[in-house]
Amino acid sequence: MTDGRGVEDLLRSLAPQVLGLLARRQGDFDACEDAVQEALIAAARHWPLRGIPENPRGWLLRTAKRRRVDQVRGETARRRREERVAREPAPAAGPDGDDTLALLFMCCHPALTPASAIALTLRAVGGLTTAEIAAAYLVPEATMAQRISRAKQRLKASAVAFEVPRPGAPDWPSRLGSVLRVLYLVFNEGYVVSAGPVLHRADLSGEAIRLARQLHRALPGEGEVAGLLALMLLTEARRPARTGPHGELIPLAEQDRARWNRRLIREGTALLAGTFSRGAGVGAYRLQAAVAAVHDSAARAEDTDWPQIHGLYELLEHVAGSPLVTLNRAVALAMTDGPVPALELLDKLDAEGHGPLAGHHRVHAVRAHVLEMAGEPVQALHHYRLAAALTASTPEQRYLTTKAAHLHGVSHPRTERPAGVDVTRT
């Protein structure tokens, strides 16, 4: 008998390798994935009883090829292809021939929408089932299955080449950027779940980190790859302190920093320092990682170097500006220059309720915190309630409702300055 958990972990790591090999040789991604899934089911059924074979990847590939032969048998137009597949020898065990990276680039192709790319990546590369992905994104399994199916059909129609783009090629920045963006979105959804009863999904953030590590090993000279991995590690390090005993949200300023994962902080900091020491310039992920590093280096919330954080956000606005970046800068500005300039920046961002973040609960949450700093409890209470009504995350809703309840009935301005809020990754 073999440990079932060990078999499950092994199959999850081998699945993208086998799918990559089969898809590269066959060219029909959809059919190859079906064949690999059947091989995985067979392995999950037999290996715990009979033991893991000496060459597990070769076993899976042979089984998947047999499934493909079964799929095409009887199709006259594909008879030659069937014979070629049946004659192919199994590869030797080991990392040689691992096409996982090519599979990752295919699943994150710019031809796909971000939502489709995320779903396909988690299914084909991450090894998650359709049901697991649907549960993570709070949609019915049938809806997620349709999304994945449409993504595969889109790839097939686009005739995407199964290969890792060549660094330096004209489309290299956009292809690599798409991969990084998908991994970033997967991590964010795992670290700050957008809806539902839990604050984070460790399986999603962990899978994003695993794939980012793999990408970094393959592309060690790419500064933004290292920057993204550093950002994930420096952020993930705070996860143990983000929730209380009942799953309640604990904001950054109130977290027990002794619970932060120092090993991840050291690793992330070293990665980040290495990218800057090579003179690689700055990029969006490296700058965000630098912000995370400043937070992680403060022994206490009051020791946080807010002027440095504000400067990093200013630079980030020039490199890759977005409304959320400006929202984060407003928090840093409040901590460095006080609430008045921060409120002015929020007014420009919100544009009287018609700005790019109109209706986003984080705008109201930040405005509420800044108004509380300004000694305006009545207005702060109003925006805490608006933020609570707009968020789909139960832990965030409870936190914001608690903040509103604390201010309810306050008739005199508050004079103390509450600690800053990281509106994206508390």
N, C-alpha and C positions, 0 to 999 in steps of 0.2 A: 504494500500500500504506500502511496505517495501523498504527502501533505497537499490537500486541495487548494489551500491559499497560495502555496508555492507554484502550483501548476497554473493558477489564474494569473499570477504576476508574470510568469514566464510567457504565457500566451499573449498577454497584453503587450509585452516588449517585442515579441516575434511577429505579431500580426502585421504591422506596417512594413517590416522587412520582406515578408513573404508576398504581401500584396504589391509592394514595389517591384519585386523581381517578376512576378507574373504579369503585372500591367505593362511593364517595359517590353516584355517579349510578345504579349498578346495585343496590346493596344486597345482593348475593349474594357475600360475601367469598370463599368457597371457589372458586366458578366464576371469579370475577375474577382470583384469584391464578393459577389454571391458565392463563388467557388471557395474563396478563402474562408468566408463565414462558415460554410459547411465543414471545411477541414478543421476549423477551430472547435466547432461543436463535437466533431468526432474525437478530437484530442481531449477535450474536457470530459468526455464520457469514458475514454479508455485509459488515459495516462494515470489517473489516480489509482486505478486497479492494477494495471500492468507495469507501471513504472515509466519514467520519462525515457524516450529512446536516446541512443548515443548521439545522434545528430537530429535534434528536435526540429531545427529549421528545415532540414532536408526532408524529414518526415511530413511536415506540414506542406511543403512545396509539392512533393509527390502526390499527396492526397488531394491538394487543390487542383493539380493538373488532371488527375483522374476525374474530378468533378467537372472540370472544363470539358474533358473528352465526352463525358456523359451529356453535357449541355449541347454540344455541337453534333453529336452522333445523329445521323439521319438527315443532316442539312447538307445537301449535295454541294452547295456553293462553298462550304467551309471544310470539305473533306481533306484537302491538302493541308490546311492549317491544323486540323486534328492530328494528322500523321506527324507533322513537325513537332507539335507539343508532346506527343507520346514518345518521341525519340530523344527528347532533351534529357541529359543526365542530371541528376541532383547535384547541387553545388556542394562544395566542401563546407564543413562547419567553420564558423568564425565570422569576423566582421566583413571580410571581403565580399563585394557584391551587394552591400547594404544600400538599397535605393530609397531609404526612408526620407532622406533630404529631398530627393527629386519628388517624392510623393507629397511632401510638405509644400513645396513650391507649386505643385499642380493644384492642390486643394486651396491654396491661397491666391490663385490666379486673379489678376485684376478684372477678368471677364465676369467674375462672380460678385454678388453683393456681399457686404461684410457679414450679414446674418447667414447667408448660405455658406460662405467660406468657413465661418466658425463651426457650423454644424458638420460640414464635410470633414474638416480637420479633426474634430473630436472623434468622429466615427472612424475615419480611415487611418489616421495617424495615432490618435490617442487611444483607440481601442475601446471607447465607450459604446455601449449599446444605444440604439435609438431611444429606448425608454429612459435611459439615464440622462441623455442629452435633453429630452423633452422635459423631464422632471427638473433639471437644472434651470431651464428657461421658462418653466411654468406654462407650457403649452401642451395640448393633447399629443399623444404619441403619433397619431395619424397625421397631424399637422406637421410634426417634425419629419416624419417619413416622407411626406410630400416635398418638403423643403430640400431634403437630401437628394431625393430623386430628381428634382428639377435642376439641382446643382450639377449632378452627374450628366444629365442630358445637355446642359449648357456647355460643359466641358467637351462632351462628345461632338456637339455641333460646331464648337469653336476650333476643333482639331488641334488642341493644345499639345505641344510636344512634351513627351515624358522625359524631362531632363532638367538638370540644375542649370539655370542661365549662367553664361560665362561672365565673371566679374569684369567690368570694363565695357561690356556690350551696351549699346544704346538703351536697351530696356532694363538693364540691371538695377538701377536705382528704384524704378517703379516696382519691379518684381520683388526685390528685397524689402522695400517699404511695405508692400502688401502683406508679406509674411510677418514682419514685425508688428504691423497694425493688428493683425488677427490674434497673434499671441498676446499682445497688450490688452485687447478687448476680452479675451478669455480670462486672463489674470484678473482684470478689474471686476468682471462678473463674479469670479470666485471670491475675491477679497471684499467687495461691497456688493452683495446680492441686491439687485435692483427691485425685487419684489418678493413677498412671501414672509414666512415666519422666522427665518434664520438670517443672521447678519452676514455670515460668510459660508462659502462652500469650499472646504479645504481640498476636495478632489479636483475641482477646476483650477484653482490657483496652483496646486501642486503639479498638475499636468502641464500647465503653461510654463512653469519653471523647468520641468523635465525637458520639454521640447526646446526651450531657450538654451539650456545647457548643451543639448545636442547640436543646435545651430552654432553655438559659440565654439564648440570643439571643431566643427567643420570649417568655420570662418573666423579663426582667431584674430585676424588682422582687421576685421570690421568693427570700428569703434562703436557704432550704434547698436550692434548686436551685443557687445559687452556692456554697453550702457543700459540696454533694456534688461539684461539679466541682472545687473547690479541694482537697478530700480526695483525689480521684483524681490530680490533677496532682502534689500534694506527695508522694504515695505512689509514683506511677509514676516520679518523678524519681530514686528510689533503685534502680530495677530494673537499670541497667547494672552495679551493684556487688554484686548479690545472688548471683551465681554465679561460680565459679572457672573456670579454663580447661577443666575436664572436666565442667562442669555441676553441680558440687557446691555445696551451700547455704553461703553465707557469712552468718552472723548479723549483725544491725545493728551491734553493738559492734565487729565486726572488719572492717567494710567500708571500702574505700578511698574516702573522701568526696570526693576529687578527681574521682572518676568520676560523681558525682551530677550530674544535669542541672540546672544553675543557672537556665536559662531557665524551665523548668517550676516551679522553686521560687519564682522571682520572680513568675511569673504567678499561681500558687496563693496566695501570700502576699498579693498585691494584691487578689485576689478576696475572700479572707477578711476582710482589713482593711476593705474596702468594705461588707461585710454588717454588721459591727459598728459602723462609723461612722454608718450610717443609723439606729442605735438599733432594729434589728430584733429584739432579744432573742436568745435562744439556742435552738438546736435540735440534735438528735442529730448531724446531719452536720457542722454548723459546729463542734461541740465535738470531734468526731473529727478534723476538719481542723486544729483548734487544736493537738491533741496532735501530729499529723504535723508541723506548723509548728515546734513546739518542738524536736522531734528534728532537723529539717532545718536549724535555725539553729545547732546546736552544731557547732563546727569539729572537735571531737574527742569521742569517746564520753564521756570523763570530764568534759566541759564541759556535759553534758546537765542541764537544770534539772528534776530529778526531783520536787522538791516541787511545782512548777507542774503537771507532768503528773499527779501524784497528785490535786491539787486539781481538775483538769479531769475526771478519771475519777470523782471523788466527785460532781461536778455532773452528769455524764452519767448516773450511777446514778439520780439524782433525776428527770432529764428523760426518760430512756428506758433504764431499768435492764434488764439481761439477765445471764445467767450469764457470758457471754464478757466483758462489761464488767467484772464483778467479778474475773474471772481476770486481766484486764489491770491492774486496780487492785492486785491482789496483787503483781504484778511491781514496780509503782511503789512500793508500800509497803515491799517488801524493800529497795529502793534508798534509801529515805529513813529508815526506822526500823529496818532490820535484818531478819534472817530470822524471828525468833520471832513477831512480830505477823503477818507474811505467812503463816507456816504455820498460825497460828490461823484466819486468814481462809480459807485453802484447806480447812481441816478443816470449816468451816461450809458452804463451797460444795460440797464433795464429799459431805458427810453420810454418812460411812462407806460410800462406794461406791454410795449410792442417790440421790445428788443429781441435778440436772438435766443435769450434764455427765458422769455416770457412764459409764465406758467410752470417753471422749473422750481421744485421745492427748495433746492439749495440756495437759490437767490434769496428767497424769503428767510431761510435759516441764517444765512450770513448777515442779512440786513437786521434781523432780530438781535443777533449777538452784538453787532456794532451799535445799534440803538441802546442796548443794555449798557454798553460801555459809556455811551453819551448821556446816561442818566434819563432815559426816556422809557420808563417801564410800560406805560400804556401802549405806546406804539410797538415796542418790542413784543409785548403780549400778543398783539394783533398779528404780527408776522410769524411768530412761533405757531400760532393756530393755523394760519394759512399754510405754512410749511408742513405741518402735521396732516392737514387735509389732503395735500397734494402727493405726498410720498406713498409708494406702494409697499414699502418695507415696514413690516410690523415693528422690529426693534427701533428703527429710526422714528417711527410714529410715536411710540411710547416715550422715547427720550424727549422729543419735541413737546409732547403733551405734558410731560413732567416739568419741563422748563417753563411752559406757559402757566401751569398750576402754581409754580413757585412765585411767579410775578403777579398772579391774580390778587387784586386788592391792595397792591403796593401803591401808596399815594405819594411817597417822597422819592426824589431821584436817588439812584444808586451812585455812590462815589467811588467804590472800588473798581478796579479794572479786571474783568475776568480774563483768564488766559486765552490765548489764541486758538482758533479752530482750524484744523485741516479739513476743508470741506469736501475733499475727494477721498482721502484715505485716513480717517481718524483711527 
